[in-house]
Amino acid sequence: MTYEFFVASLSQSQPPTGISAVLRGLWHAGRQEWNLAHQIAQANDQDAWHNWLHAYLHRQEGDLGNAAYWYRRAGRPVYSGPLVQEWEDMVRAQSGIAS
């Protein structure tokens, strides 16, 4: 699926079928459904992609200390750019998204 298709799917009531758990979390985050996205991130806390999502979500809520912890768990530097750009970067980095 393309990035553009994924973004367009945000207007639907359900995420696209067959996508990974982290893409489901990003889908919910893209719809500002923080709690649903957070549940997905928490349920997969041994995975670096989910930990990056977790970091993003805590940065979004303004909890920078907790975000920094999750960036470390993800093996990533703390992101300092705009939240919208980080979300796009995460989506585009997923193997289910064609470049």
C-alpha positions in Angstrom: 0.0 0.0 0.0 1.2 3.5 -0.6 1.6 6.2 2.0 -1.1 8.2 0.2 -3.5 5.3 0.4 -2.7 4.9 4.1 -3.4 8.6 4.8 -6.6 8.5 2.8 -7.8 5.5 4.9 -7.8 7.7 8.0 -11.2 8.9 6.9 -12.6 5.4 7.1 -14.2 3.9 10.2 -11.7 1.0 10.4 -8.0 0.6 9.5 -7.1 -1.2 6.2 -7.2 -5.0 6.6 -4.1 -7.0 6.8 -1.8 -4.3 8.1 0.7 -4.8 10.9 0.0 -4.0 14.5 2.4 -1.0 14.4 0.6 0.4 11.3 -2.7 -0.1 13.2 -1.3 1.9 16.0 -0.1 4.6 13.6 -3.5 4.6 12.0 -5.2 5.3 15.3 -2.5 7.9 16.2 -3.2 9.6 12.8 -6.9 9.8 13.8 -6.0 11.3 17.2 -7.2 8.1 18.9 -4.4 8.3 21.5 -5.7 5.6 23.9 -6.2 3.0 21.1 -2.7 3.7 19.7 -1.2 3.6 23.2 -2.8 0.2 23.9 -1.2 -1.2 20.7 2.2 0.3 21.6 2.0 -1.1 25.1 1.0 -4.5 24.1 4.1 -4.9 21.9 6.8 -3.3 24.1 9.6 -5.7 23.1 9.5 -4.4 19.5 11.6 -1.3 18.5 8.9 -0.1 16.1 6.2 -0.2 18.8 8.6 1.5 21.2 9.1 4.3 18.7 5.3 4.7 18.4 5.2 4.7 22.2 7.8 7.5 22.3 5.9 9.5 19.7 2.6 9.2 21.7 4.2 10.4 24.9 5.9 13.3 23.1 2.5 14.1 21.6 0.9 14.3 25.1 3.8 16.4 26.4 5.4 13.8 28.6 9.0 14.3 27.4 10.7 12.3 30.1 8.6 9.2 29.4 9.0 9.8 25.6 12.8 9.9 26.1 12.7 6.5 27.9 10.8 5.0 24.9 13.1 6.5 22.4 16.0 4.8 24.2 14.0 1.5 24.2 13.5 1.9 20.5 17.2 2.6 20.0 16.4 6.0 18.4 17.5 9.5 19.2 14.8 11.8 20.7 12.9 13.3 17.7 12.9 17.1 17.8 11.0 17.9 14.6 7.3 18.5 14.3 5.0 15.7 15.4 3.3 15.5 12.0 6.7 14.9 10.4 7.6 12.2 12.9 4.3 10.4 12.2 4.9 10.5 8.5 8.5 9.3 8.9 7.2 6.3 11.0 4.6 5.4 8.5 6.9 5.6 5.5 9.5 3.5 7.3 7.1 0.5 7.7 7.6 -2.5 5.4 3.9 -2.5 4.5 4.2 1.0 2.9 5.5 1.2 -0.6 7.8 4.2 -1.2 
